[in-house]
Amino acid sequence: MKHLSVLYDEVIDGLHITPQGTYVDATLGGGGHALGICKKLSEQGRLIGFDQDSFALEQAGKRLEETTCQKTMIKDNFVHLKKHLDVLEVTEVNGFLFDLGVSSFQLDDAQRGFSYRADGPLDMRMNEESSLTAADVVNRYSKKALIEILRNFGEERFAKRIVEAIVRKRMEKPFTTTLELRDVIEKAYPMKARYKEKHPARKTFQAIRIEVNQELAILEKAMSDALDKLIVGGRLAVITFHSLEDRIIKHFFKKMEDPCICPPDFPVCACNRKPTVKIITRKPVSPSEEELNANPRARSAKLRIAEKI
């Protein structure tokens, strides 16, 4: 399947791109958003792209060959972006983009183990050099830890039933493939709820993927580091795909816009904490009906943008 960049026009417009500016795409993926940024940049402009997936970097590099701006590609997780920007002596960035979804080519490659729709190894690593895999989580984590992961990262109301079924099955034979796990989840689901909404394995796969890649743990640090590098008037754009990520971004933006920690009954602020951003998107931007028809995977996407002041 062709990689489709979610909320493409909204992101490019929302970043307010300056032709000579420096922009960081913290999650290159297929390079679609990066291409849009590069097309707006002059030869003096610069794009710095991060991805921990070697294939993503290769594909993005090919896609950006036609553009004339300066380009730097870095294979690493965006949690380390400040370190790399310091090494590059980049002190001022005009805009950051974080697209927190899994790329289509990762989902569609059964060998990466992200999807419950195709059989593949139980992997789910965004960085293939990382040691922890989905199989490790499913086969080695305690029952208690697994229940917490499914509840906290998947918001799965049947977490206990699913984990009990997983633990019983892994005592017979360790899980090695995505379809083995999917089948156990399906059978563990109550019949009435099994196909009421979306696939019963969706939330469990999401939760395990988040644990494998430590996606939520690194998010606020990366946002803070990006904000430190952002120039006044520069913009931070973040696309989320589930409520946990969106909640973190929403609260982070609100905290940066209203950082006061004085008790509510104080008549005047005494902490002297000043706002560092203004929120551009009071409500998150969602895909249009037209985009959803072309790319159903975009249905849960939400874009939030803040501007440094």
C-alpha positions as CSV (number, residue, x, y, z in Angstrom):
1,M,0.0,0.0,0.0
2,K,1.2,3.5,-0.8
3,H,2.2,5.6,2.2
4,L,-0.3,8.4,2.7
5,S,0.7,11.3,4.9
6,V,-2.1,12.1,7.3
7,L,-3.4,15.7,7.6
8,Y,-0.8,16.7,5.0
9,D,-2.2,20.1,4.0
10,E,-3.1,21.0,7.6
11,V,0.5,20.2,8.7
12,I,2.2,22.1,6.0
13,D,-0.1,25.2,6.4
14,G,0.1,25.0,10.2
15,L,3.9,25.1,10.3
16,H,4.0,28.5,8.6
17,I,7.1,27.5,6.8
18,T,9.8,30.2,6.2
19,P,11.8,29.4,3.0
20,Q,15.2,29.9,4.7
21,G,14.2,28.3,8.0
22,T,15.3,25.1,9.7
23,Y,12.7,22.4,10.3
24,V,12.8,19.1,12.1
25,D,10.6,16.1,11.1
26,A,11.1,14.0,14.2
27,T,9.3,11.0,12.6
28,L,10.2,10.8,9.0
29,G,8.3,7.6,8.1
30,G,7.6,7.5,4.4
31,G,8.8,11.1,4.0
32,G,5.5,12.6,2.8
33,H,5.3,15.5,5.3
34,A,9.1,16.0,4.9
35,L,8.6,16.3,1.1
36,G,6.0,19.0,1.6
37,I,8.3,20.9,4.0
38,C,11.2,20.7,1.6
39,K,9.1,21.9,-1.3
40,K,8.5,25.1,0.7
41,L,12.2,25.6,1.5
42,S,14.8,27.4,-0.5
43,E,18.4,26.2,-1.0
44,Q,19.3,28.0,2.2
45,G,16.5,26.2,4.1
46,R,17.2,23.0,6.0
47,L,15.3,19.9,6.9
48,I,16.6,17.6,9.7
49,G,14.8,14.2,9.7
50,F,14.8,11.6,12.5
51,D,13.7,8.0,12.3
52,Q,14.8,4.9,14.1
53,D,13.8,2.6,11.2
54,S,16.5,2.1,8.6
55,F,14.0,1.3,5.8
56,A,12.1,4.5,6.6
57,L,15.3,6.6,6.3
58,E,16.1,4.9,3.0
59,Q,12.7,5.5,1.5
60,A,12.5,9.1,2.8
61,G,16.0,9.8,1.4
62,K,14.9,8.7,-2.1
63,R,11.7,10.7,-1.9
64,L,13.5,13.9,-1.0
65,E,16.2,13.6,-3.7
66,E,14.4,15.9,-6.0
67,T,14.3,18.8,-3.5
68,T,17.0,21.5,-3.3
69,C,17.1,22.4,0.4
70,Q,19.8,21.2,2.8
71,K,19.0,17.8,4.3
72,T,20.3,15.8,7.3
73,M,19.0,12.4,8.1
74,I,19.6,10.8,11.5
75,K,18.9,7.3,12.5
76,D,17.7,7.6,16.1
77,N,14.6,7.9,18.3
78,F,13.4,11.5,18.6
79,V,13.9,11.4,22.4
80,H,17.6,12.0,21.5
81,L,16.9,15.0,19.2
82,K,18.5,17.6,21.5
83,K,21.8,15.7,21.6
84,H,21.9,15.5,17.8
85,L,20.9,19.1,17.3
86,D,23.7,20.1,19.7
87,V,26.2,18.1,17.8
88,L,25.0,19.8,14.5
89,E,25.3,23.1,16.3
90,V,21.7,23.9,15.6
91,T,20.5,26.4,18.1
92,E,17.4,27.7,16.4
93,V,14.6,25.7,14.8
94,N,11.6,27.2,13.0
95,G,9.3,24.3,13.3
96,F,9.0,20.7,14.6
97,L,6.7,18.0,13.4
98,F,6.0,14.8,15.4
99,D,3.7,12.3,13.5
100,L,3.3,9.6,16.2
101,G,1.5,7.0,14.0
102,V,3.0,3.8,12.7
103,S,3.9,4.1,9.0
104,S,1.9,2.3,6.4
105,F,4.9,0.4,5.2
106,Q,5.5,-0.8,8.7
107,L,1.9,-2.0,9.2
108,D,1.8,-3.6,5.7
109,D,5.1,-5.5,6.2
110,A,4.0,-8.6,8.0
111,Q,7.6,-9.3,9.0
112,R,7.6,-6.3,11.3
113,G,4.9,-7.8,13.4
114,F,2.8,-4.7,14.0
115,S,-0.5,-5.9,12.4
116,Y,-3.0,-8.4,13.7
117,R,-4.3,-8.7,10.1
118,A,-1.3,-10.6,8.7
119,D,0.8,-13.5,10.0
120,G,4.4,-12.5,11.0
121,P,6.9,-12.7,13.8
122,L,5.8,-11.1,17.0
123,D,8.2,-8.2,16.8
124,M,6.7,-4.6,16.8
125,R,10.1,-2.9,17.1
126,M,10.3,0.5,15.4
127,N,14.0,0.3,15.8
128,E,15.1,-3.2,14.6
129,E,18.3,-2.9,16.6
130,S,16.4,-2.7,20.0
131,S,16.5,-5.8,22.2
132,L,12.9,-5.9,23.5
133,T,10.3,-7.5,21.2
134,A,6.6,-8.1,21.4
135,A,7.3,-11.8,21.9
136,D,9.4,-10.9,25.0
137,V,6.6,-8.9,26.5
138,V,3.9,-11.5,25.8
139,N,6.0,-14.5,26.9
140,R,8.1,-13.1,29.8
141,Y,6.1,-10.3,31.5
142,S,4.2,-11.3,34.7
143,K,0.4,-11.6,34.6
144,K,0.1,-8.4,36.7
145,A,2.4,-6.4,34.4
146,L,0.6,-7.5,31.3
147,I,-2.8,-6.5,32.8
148,E,-1.4,-3.1,33.7
149,I,0.0,-2.6,30.2
150,L,-3.3,-3.5,28.5
151,R,-5.3,-1.3,30.8
152,N,-2.9,1.7,30.8
153,F,-1.7,1.6,27.2
154,G,-4.6,0.0,25.4
155,E,-7.5,1.1,27.7
156,E,-8.7,-2.5,27.3
157,R,-11.7,-3.2,29.6
158,F,-11.2,-7.0,29.1
159,A,-7.5,-6.9,30.0
160,K,-7.8,-9.5,32.8
161,R,-9.6,-12.0,30.6
162,I,-7.2,-11.5,27.7
163,V,-4.1,-11.8,29.9
164,E,-5.4,-14.9,31.7
165,A,-5.9,-16.6,28.2
166,I,-2.4,-15.5,27.2
167,V,-0.8,-16.9,30.3
168,R,-2.6,-20.2,29.9
169,K,-1.5,-20.5,26.3
170,R,2.1,-19.5,26.8
171,M,2.5,-22.3,29.4
172,E,1.8,-24.8,26.6
173,K,4.0,-23.0,24.0
174,P,5.6,-19.6,23.8
175,F,4.0,-17.1,21.3
176,T,6.0,-16.5,18.2
177,T,3.6,-15.0,15.6
178,T,1.0,-12.3,15.4
179,L,-1.8,-14.6,14.4
180,E,-1.2,-16.9,17.4
181,L,-1.7,-13.9,19.7
182,R,-4.7,-12.5,17.7
183,D,-6.5,-15.8,17.9
184,V,-6.1,-16.1,21.7
185,I,-7.4,-12.5,22.1
186,E,-10.4,-13.1,19.9
187,K,-11.4,-16.2,21.9
188,A,-10.9,-14.4,25.2
189,Y,-13.3,-11.7,24.2
190,P,-16.9,-12.0,25.3
191,M,-19.0,-13.1,22.3
192,K,-21.3,-10.1,22.6
193,A,-18.4,-7.6,22.5
194,R,-16.2,-9.5,20.1
195,Y,-17.1,-7.6,16.9
196,K,-19.2,-4.9,18.3
197,E,-16.8,-2.1,17.3
198,K,-13.3,-2.6,16.0
199,H,-11.2,-5.8,16.0
200,P,-10.9,-7.2,19.5
201,A,-7.1,-7.5,19.1
202,R,-6.6,-3.8,18.2
203,K,-6.2,-2.4,21.7
204,T,-3.9,-5.2,22.9
205,F,-1.6,-4.9,19.9
206,Q,-1.5,-1.1,20.5
207,A,-0.6,-1.6,24.2
208,I,2.1,-4.1,23.5
209,R,3.6,-1.8,20.7
210,I,3.7,1.1,23.1
211,E,5.5,-1.0,25.7
212,V,8.0,-2.4,23.2
213,N,8.9,1.1,21.9
214,Q,8.4,3.0,25.2
215,E,6.3,5.5,23.2
216,L,4.6,7.4,26.0
217,A,7.6,7.5,28.4
218,I,9.7,9.5,26.0
219,L,7.0,11.9,24.7
220,E,7.0,14.8,27.1
221,K,10.8,14.9,27.3
222,A,11.0,15.1,23.5
223,M,8.4,17.9,23.5
224,S,10.3,19.9,26.1
225,D,13.6,19.5,24.2
226,A,11.9,20.6,21.0
227,L,10.5,23.7,22.7
228,D,13.9,24.6,24.0
229,K,15.2,24.7,20.4
230,L,12.2,26.4,18.9
231,I,12.6,30.1,18.0
232,V,10.0,32.7,19.1
233,G,7.2,32.4,16.6
234,G,8.2,28.9,15.6
235,R,5.6,26.1,15.7
236,L,5.4,22.7,17.2
237,A,2.9,20.4,15.4
238,V,2.0,17.0,16.7
239,I,-0.2,14.3,15.2
240,T,-1.5,11.7,17.6
241,F,-3.5,8.5,16.9
242,H,-4.9,7.5,20.2
243,S,-6.3,9.1,23.3
244,L,-3.3,8.5,25.5
245,E,-0.9,10.3,23.3
246,D,-3.4,13.1,22.6
247,R,-4.0,13.6,26.3
248,I,-0.2,14.0,27.0
249,I,0.2,16.5,24.2
250,K,-3.0,18.4,25.2
251,H,-1.8,18.7,28.9
252,F,1.8,19.6,27.8
253,F,0.5,22.4,25.6
254,K,-1.8,23.7,28.4
255,K,0.9,23.6,31.0
256,M,3.2,25.6,28.7
257,E,0.5,28.1,28.0
258,D,-0.5,28.5,31.6
259,P,2.4,27.3,33.8
260,C,1.2,29.1,37.0
261,I,1.4,26.8,40.0
262,C,-0.2,29.2,42.5
263,P,-3.1,27.9,44.6
264,P,-6.5,28.8,42.9
265,D,-7.4,31.2,45.8
266,F,-4.3,33.4,45.3
267,P,-5.5,36.8,44.1
268,V,-2.4,37.4,42.0
269,C,0.3,35.1,40.6
270,A,3.3,34.8,42.9
271,C,5.2,32.0,41.2
272,N,6.2,34.3,38.3
273,R,6.1,31.4,35.8
274,K,5.5,32.9,32.3
275,P,3.8,31.2,29.4
276,T,6.1,29.9,26.7
277,V,3.5,29.0,24.0
278,K,0.2,30.0,22.7
279,I,-2.1,27.2,21.5
280,I,-3.0,27.6,17.8
281,T,-5.5,24.7,17.7
282,R,-8.0,25.1,20.5
283,K,-9.6,21.9,19.3
284,P,-7.5,19.3,17.6
285,V,-7.7,19.2,13.8
286,S,-9.2,16.0,12.4
287,P,-9.1,14.6,8.9
288,S,-11.8,15.6,6.4
289,E,-14.4,13.2,5.0
290,E,-12.5,13.3,1.7
291,E,-9.2,12.3,3.4
292,L,-11.0,9.5,5.4
293,N,-12.4,8.1,2.1
294,A,-8.9,8.0,0.6
295,N,-7.2,6.8,3.8
296,P,-9.4,5.1,6.4
297,R,-6.3,4.6,8.7
298,A,-6.4,8.4,9.3
299,R,-9.7,8.1,11.2
300,S,-8.2,8.5,14.7
301,A,-5.6,11.2,13.8
302,K,-5.6,14.5,15.7
303,L,-3.3,17.4,15.0
304,R,-2.4,19.9,17.7
305,I,-0.2,23.0,17.1
306,A,1.4,25.4,19.5
307,E,3.5,28.5,18.8
308,K,6.4,29.6,20.9
309,I,6.1,33.1,22.4
